[in-house]
Amino acid sequence: MKRITATAIGIVLAAGLAIASPQSTATDLVTRYYATTSEADLAATWGDWHPGATHHIEIKTGIKDGDFAFSYAMFDWENLPDWTAEPEIMEAMKGYEETGRSDPNLTISAEGTDTIVTAQSKVAYVWDGYKGAMTQTDRFTIATTAGRAVIRDLTTLYDYR
């Protein structure tokens, strides 16, 4: 067999395998995200994220001037300042402990060409002796890029109201 023929056969076989390989669904991406338990696990899922993905975080406290929000580009998360080391945050979170968390309840919808996966969890906590429950809602925007599903945007709402 000549090299050119072997190369052509190899390209055809590789293309066939790429086409036949199972594609991740929006639910698969979200399930893998929740299965991460460490930064190393999260880094292993980088292929599930769009290169321009952003993460928006909103915290609703129900206290006047207590709500705040921020966002960052996912590719830049390693360069973000450690917000847990900020004196104001450390003081505000003093005495806070998460004591339980429900499995996320997933709902799927479509928005244009994107798939939206919303995951809602109930989180039990103790904060300075006060027991409460917070609702965490994660809204994943899943887009198709180069023929595969990727997470383009994640919005997380921590609702203590």
KOLNU-447122 format. One line per field, with one value per residue: residue number from 1; residue in three letters; x, y, z of N, C-alpha, C in turn. Coordinates in steps of 0.1 Angstrom, whole numbers, plus 2048, in hexadecimal, padded with zeros to 3 digits. Layout:
num <- c(NUM; ...) .
residu <- c(ALA; ...) .
n.east <- c(X; ...) .
n.north <- c(Y; ...) .
n.up <- c(Z; ...) .
ca.east <- c(X; ...) .
ca.north <- c(Y; ...) .
ca.up <- c(Z; ...) .
c.east <- c(X; ...) .
c.north <- c(Y; ...) .
c.up <- c(Z; ...) .
//
This chain:
num <- c(1; 2; 3; 4; 5; 6; 7; 8; 9; 10; 11; 12; 13; 14; 15; 16; 17; 18; 19; 20; 21; 22; 23; 24; 25; 26; 27; 28; 29; 30; 31; 32; 33; 34; 35; 36; 37; 38; 39; 40; 41; 42; 43; 44; 45; 46; 47; 48; 49; 50; 51; 52; 53; 54; 55; 56; 57; 58; 59; 60; 61; 62; 63; 64; 65; 66; 67; 68; 69; 70; 71; 72; 73; 74; 75; 76; 77; 78; 79; 80; 81; 82; 83; 84; 85; 86; 87; 88; 89; 90; 91; 92; 93; 94; 95; 96; 97; 98; 99; 100; 101; 102; 103; 104; 105; 106; 107; 108; 109; 110; 111; 112; 113; 114; 115; 116; 117; 118; 119; 120; 121; 122; 123; 124; 125; 126; 127; 128; 129; 130; 131; 132; 133; 134; 135; 136; 137; 138; 139; 140; 141; 142; 143; 144; 145; 146; 147; 148; 149; 150; 151; 152; 153; 154; 155; 156; 157; 158; 159; 160; 161) .
residu <- c(MET; LYS; ARG; ILE; THR; ALA; THR; ALA; ILE; GLY; ILE; VAL; LEU; ALA; ALA; GLY; LEU; ALA; ILE; ALA; SER; PRO; GLN; SER; THR; ALA; THR; ASP; LEU; VAL; THR; ARG; TYR; TYR; ALA; THR; THR; SER; GLU; ALA; ASP; LEU; ALA; ALA; THR; TRP; GLY; ASP; TRP; HIS; PRO; GLY; ALA; THR; HIS; HIS; ILE; GLU; ILE; LYS; THR; GLY; ILE; LYS; ASP; GLY; ASP; PHE; ALA; PHE; SER; TYR; ALA; MET; PHE; ASP; TRP; GLU; ASN; LEU; PRO; ASP; TRP; THR; ALA; GLU; PRO; GLU; ILE; MET; GLU; ALA; MET; LYS; GLY; TYR; GLU; GLU; THR; GLY; ARG; SER; ASP; PRO; ASN; LEU; THR; ILE; SER; ALA; GLU; GLY; THR; ASP; THR; ILE; VAL; THR; ALA; GLN; SER; LYS; VAL; ALA; TYR; VAL; TRP; ASP; GLY; TYR; LYS; GLY; ALA; MET; THR; GLN; THR; ASP; ARG; PHE; THR; ILE; ALA; THR; THR; ALA; GLY; ARG; ALA; VAL; ILE; ARG; ASP; LEU; THR; THR; LEU; TYR; ASP; TYR; ARG) .
n.east <- c(809; 806; 814; 804; 7EA; 7E6; 7E6; 7D0; 7BC; 7BF; 7B7; 79C; 792; 797; 787; 76E; 76C; 76C; 754; 743; 746; 739; 726; 726; 70A; 6F6; 6EE; 701; 718; 712; 70F; 729; 736; 72B; 735; 74F; 767; 77D; 797; 7A7; 797; 784; 794; 799; 781; 783; 780; 765; 75C; 756; 76E; 76B; 75B; 748; 743; 72A; 722; 709; 6FE; 6E4; 6D8; 6C3; 6C6; 6C8; 6DD; 6ED; 6EF; 703; 716; 72C; 742; 757; 76F; 770; 788; 79B; 79A; 7AE; 7BD; 7AF; 7AA; 7AC; 78E; 785; 798; 795; 791; 777; 765; 76E; 766; 74A; 743; 749; 743; 733; 726; 721; 709; 6FB; 6F0; 6DA; 6D6; 6DB; 6BF; 6B6; 6AC; 6A3; 6A4; 69E; 6AE; 6AE; 6C8; 6D6; 6D9; 6CA; 6D2; 6C6; 6CE; 6C4; 6CA; 6C5; 6D4; 6DE; 6E8; 6FC; 6FF; 710; 703; 6E9; 6D2; 6CB; 6BE; 6C9; 6C4; 6D4; 6D9; 6E3; 6E9; 6EF; 6FB; 6FB; 70C; 711; 72F; 746; 739; 734; 727; 72B; 732; 728; 722; 71E; 708; 706; 6F0; 6EE; 6D7; 6CD; 6B6) .
n.north <- c(7F4; 816; 834; 84B; 840; 832; 848; 856; 843; 843; 85D; 85D; 849; 856; 86D; 860; 854; 86B; 877; 863; 862; 864; 881; 89A; 8A2; 8BF; 8BA; 8A7; 8B7; 8C9; 8B6; 8AC; 8C3; 8C6; 8AF; 8B5; 8B8; 8C4; 8DD; 8D1; 8BE; 8CF; 8DC; 8C7; 8C7; 8DB; 8DA; 8D9; 8F3; 912; 926; 942; 943; 94F; 955; 95F; 96C; 970; 97C; 97C; 98B; 996; 9AB; 9CD; 9DD; 9C7; 9B5; 9A8; 9A5; 996; 98E; 979; 96F; 94D; 942; 950; 94A; 940; 956; 967; 97C; 96E; 96D; 964; 96C; 986; 9A0; 9AC; 998; 982; 98A; 98D; 973; 965; 94C; 93D; 91F; 905; 8EC; 8D9; 8CC; 8CB; 8B4; 8C1; 8CE; 8C9; 8DC; 8E0; 8F5; 907; 922; 936; 92B; 91F; 909; 909; 900; 8FD; 8FB; 8F3; 8F5; 8EE; 8FC; 8F6; 908; 915; 933; 947; 93B; 93B; 928; 921; 920; 921; 929; 91C; 925; 91A; 924; 918; 920; 910; 90C; 904; 8FD; 8F9; 8E2; 8D5; 8D3; 8EC; 8FE; 91E; 933; 939; 940; 946; 947; 94F; 94D; 95B; 965) .
n.up <- c(800; 7F8; 806; 803; 7FF; 817; 828; 81F; 825; 841; 848; 840; 851; 86A; 868; 866; 880; 890; 888; 890; 8AB; 8CC; 8D4; 8ED; 900; 90B; 925; 92D; 92E; 943; 958; 95A; 963; 97C; 988; 98E; 9A7; 9AF; 9A7; 994; 989; 97D; 96B; 95A; 94B; 939; 91D; 919; 919; 909; 8F9; 8FE; 915; 930; 954; 968; 987; 9A0; 9BE; 9D4; 9F0; 9FD; A0E; A13; 9FC; 9FC; 9E8; 9CD; 9AF; 997; 97C; 967; 94E; 945; 93D; 94A; 965; 976; 97B; 98A; 9A7; 9C9; 9D6; 9EE; 9FF; A03; A1A; A20; A16; A25; A3F; A3C; A36; A4C; A63; A52; A45; A2F; A31; A24; A04; 9E8; 9CC; 9AC; 99A; 97A; 95E; 93C; 920; 901; 8F1; 8D8; 8C4; 8D8; 8F4; 913; 933; 952; 974; 994; 9B6; 9D9; 9F5; A15; A31; A4D; A5D; A71; A86; A7E; A6D; A4B; A29; A08; 9E6; 9CA; 9A9; 98A; 96A; 94C; 92C; 90F; 8F2; 8CF; 8C1; 8A7; 8A1; 8B9; 8DA; 8F2; 911; 912; 923; 946; 95F; 981; 99C; 9BD; 9D5; 9F1; 9FC) .
ca.east <- c(800; 80E; 812; 7F8; 7DE; 7E5; 7E3; 7C2; 7B3; 7BF; 7AF; 78E; 78F; 797; 77B; 762; 76C; 769; 746; 73B; 748; 72D; 727; 721; 6FE; 6F7; 6ED; 70E; 722; 70F; 711; 737; 739; 727; 73D; 75C; 768; 78A; 79B; 7AD; 78B; 77E; 79D; 797; 775; 784; 77B; 756; 75A; 759; 77A; 767; 751; 748; 73C; 724; 71D; 701; 6FB; 6D9; 6D7; 6B7; 6CA; 6CB; 6EB; 6F5; 6F0; 70E; 719; 739; 744; 764; 771; 774; 796; 7A3; 796; 7BA; 7C3; 7A6; 7AE; 7A5; 784; 783; 7A2; 791; 78D; 769; 75F; 771; 75E; 73C; 741; 74D; 739; 72B; 72A; 717; 707; 6F5; 6ED; 6D3; 6DB; 6D5; 6B3; 6B9; 6A2; 6A9; 69C; 6A6; 6AE; 6B4; 6D0; 6DC; 6D2; 6CC; 6D1; 6C5; 6D0; 6C1; 6CD; 6C3; 6E0; 6DC; 6F3; 6FB; 707; 710; 6F9; 6DC; 6D0; 6C3; 6BF; 6CC; 6C2; 6DE; 6D4; 6ED; 6E3; 6F9; 6F8; 703; 70C; 718; 73B; 74D; 731; 733; 721; 735; 72C; 72C; 720; 718; 704; 703; 6E9; 6ED; 6CB; 6CB; 6AA) .
ca.north <- c(800; 822; 83D; 854; 838; 830; 855; 859; 83A; 848; 869; 859; 842; 860; 875; 858; 853; 878; 879; 859; 862; 86A; 88F; 89D; 8AA; 8CA; 8B4; 8A1; 8C2; 8CD; 8AB; 8AB; 8CE; 8C3; 8A4; 8B9; 8BA; 8CB; 8E5; 8C8; 8B8; 8DA; 8DE; 8BC; 8CA; 8E8; 8D7; 8DB; 901; 91B; 92E; 94F; 941; 958; 951; 96A; 968; 979; 979; 983; 989; 99C; 9B6; 9DA; 9DF; 9BB; 9AD; 9AC; 99D; 997; 984; 977; 966; 940; 93F; 958; 947; 93E; 963; 96F; 97C; 965; 975; 95F; 972; 995; 9A3; 9AE; 98B; 979; 98F; 98A; 964; 95F; 944; 937; 911; 8FE; 8E0; 8CF; 8D1; 8C1; 8B2; 8CC; 8CA; 8CF; 8DF; 8E3; 8FD; 90D; 931; 937; 91F; 91A; 901; 90E; 8F6; 904; 8F1; 8FA; 8ED; 8F4; 8FB; 8F9; 90E; 91B; 93F; 94D; 934; 93B; 91E; 925; 919; 929; 922; 91F; 922; 91B; 925; 915; 922; 906; 90F; 8FA; 903; 8EF; 8D5; 8CE; 8DB; 8F2; 907; 92B; 93C; 934; 94A; 940; 94F; 94B; 955; 959; 96C) .
ca.up <- c(800; 7F7; 811; 800; 801; 825; 82E; 81C; 82D; 84F; 849; 83F; 85E; 875; 866; 86A; 88E; 895; 886; 897; 8BA; 8D2; 8D8; 8FA; 901; 915; 932; 92F; 932; 951; 961; 95C; 96B; 98A; 98D; 992; 9B6; 9B2; 99C; 98A; 982; 975; 960; 950; 943; 931; 90F; 919; 91A; 8FE; 8FC; 903; 91F; 93C; 95F; 96F; 995; 9A6; 9CC; 9D9; 9FE; A03; A17; A0B; 9F8; 9FF; 9DC; 9C4; 9A3; 990; 972; 962; 943; 94A; 93A; 953; 973; 97E; 97E; 993; 9B5; 9D2; 9DC; 9FC; A08; A05; A28; A21; A14; A30; A4A; A39; A36; A59; A69; A48; A42; A27; A38; A1B; 9F6; 9E0; 9BF; 9A3; 992; 96D; 954; 92F; 917; 8F6; 8F0; 8CB; 8C0; 8E4; 8FE; 921; 93E; 95F; 97F; 9A0; 9C2; 9E6; 9FD; A23; A37; A5A; A5C; A7E; A8F; A77; A62; A40; A1C; 9FD; 9D9; 9C0; 99C; 980; 95D; 942; 91E; 907; 8E4; 8C6; 8BB; 8A0; 8A1; 8C6; 8E5; 8FC; 91A; 90E; 92E; 952; 969; 98E; 9A6; 9CB; 9DA; A00; A00) .
c.east <- c(809; 80A; 806; 7EB; 7DC; 7E1; 7D4; 7B8; 7B3; 7B7; 7A0; 78A; 78E; 78A; 76F; 761; 768; 75A; 73E; 73D; 73C; 72F; 720; 714; 6FF; 6F6; 6FA; 718; 71F; 712; 720; 73C; 736; 72F; 74B; 75C; 775; 78D; 7A1; 7A1; 785; 787; 79C; 78A; 777; 77F; 76C; 753; 75E; 765; 776; 75D; 753; 740; 737; 71F; 715; 6FE; 6F0; 6D7; 6CA; 6B9; 6CD; 6DA; 6F4; 6F6; 6FC; 70F; 726; 739; 753; 764; 776; 783; 7A0; 7A1; 7A2; 7C0; 7BB; 7AC; 7A6; 79B; 782; 78D; 79F; 78C; 77D; 761; 761; 768; 750; 73A; 745; 741; 730; 730; 71E; 716; 700; 6F1; 6E5; 6D9; 6D4; 6C9; 6B5; 6AD; 6A9; 69F; 6A5; 6A4; 6B6; 6BB; 6D7; 6D3; 6D5; 6C9; 6D1; 6C5; 6CD; 6C3; 6C9; 6CF; 6DC; 6E9; 6F1; 704; 705; 705; 6EB; 6DB; 6C7; 6C5; 6C0; 6C9; 6CD; 6D9; 6E0; 6E6; 6EE; 6F4; 701; 701; 713; 723; 743; 746; 730; 72E; 72C; 72D; 731; 72B; 71A; 715; 700; 6FC; 6E9; 6E2; 6C9; 6BE; 69F) .
c.north <- c(80C; 82B; 846; 84D; 836; 83D; 858; 850; 83F; 854; 866; 852; 84C; 868; 86D; 856; 860; 87A; 86F; 85A; 869; 879; 891; 8A6; 8B6; 8C4; 8AE; 8AC; 8C6; 8C3; 8AA; 8B7; 8CC; 8B8; 8A8; 8BC; 8C1; 8D4; 8DC; 8C2; 8C3; 8DC; 8D3; 8BE; 8D6; 8E6; 8D9; 8EA; 908; 923; 93C; 94E; 94B; 951; 95D; 965; 973; 974; 982; 980; 98E; 9A7; 9C2; 9DB; 9D2; 9B2; 9B1; 9A1; 9A0; 98C; 984; 96E; 958; 93D; 946; 955; 945; 94B; 96C; 970; 973; 96D; 971; 966; 981; 997; 9A4; 9A1; 982; 97D; 98B; 97B; 95D; 958; 93D; 929; 90B; 8F0; 8D5; 8D5; 8C7; 8BF; 8BD; 8C6; 8D1; 8D1; 8E4; 8EA; 901; 91C; 934; 92A; 919; 912; 907; 903; 8FE; 8F9; 8F9; 8F0; 8F5; 8F2; 8FF; 8FE; 912; 927; 946; 948; 934; 931; 923; 91D; 924; 922; 926; 91B; 924; 91B; 923; 918; 919; 909; 904; 901; 8F7; 8E2; 8CE; 8D8; 8DF; 8FC; 915; 935; 935; 93F; 943; 94B; 949; 953; 951; 95F; 962) .
c.up <- c(800; 803; 80F; 802; 80F; 82C; 82C; 824; 83C; 851; 849; 84C; 869; 874; 86A; 879; 895; 894; 88E; 8A6; 8C0; 8D6; 8E5; 8F8; 90B; 923; 936; 934; 940; 95B; 964; 965; 979; 990; 991; 9A1; 9B9; 9A6; 991; 982; 978; 969; 955; 947; 93A; 922; 90E; 918; 90D; 902; 902; 90E; 92B; 947; 967; 97D; 99B; 9B4; 9D1; 9E8; A04; A0C; A0F; A09; 9FA; 9F3; 9D4; 9B9; 99D; 985; 96D; 956; 949; 948; 943; 962; 97C; 983; 987; 9A1; 9BE; 9DA; 9EB; A05; A0A; A13; A2A; A20; A20; A3C; A48; A3A; A43; A5F; A5F; A45; A3A; A2E; A30; A0E; 9EF; 9D3; 9B6; 99B; 985; 965; 947; 926; 90B; 8F6; 8E3; 8C7; 8CC; 8EC; 90B; 92B; 94B; 96A; 98C; 9AC; 9CE; 9EE; A0C; A29; A45; A59; A69; A87; A88; A6C; A57; A34; A11; 9F0; 9D0; 9B3; 992; 973; 953; 934; 916; 8F9; 8DC; 8BF; 8B4; 8A0; 8AE; 8D0; 8EF; 905; 916; 91A; 93A; 95B; 976; 997; 9B3; 9D2; 9E8; A04; A04) .
//
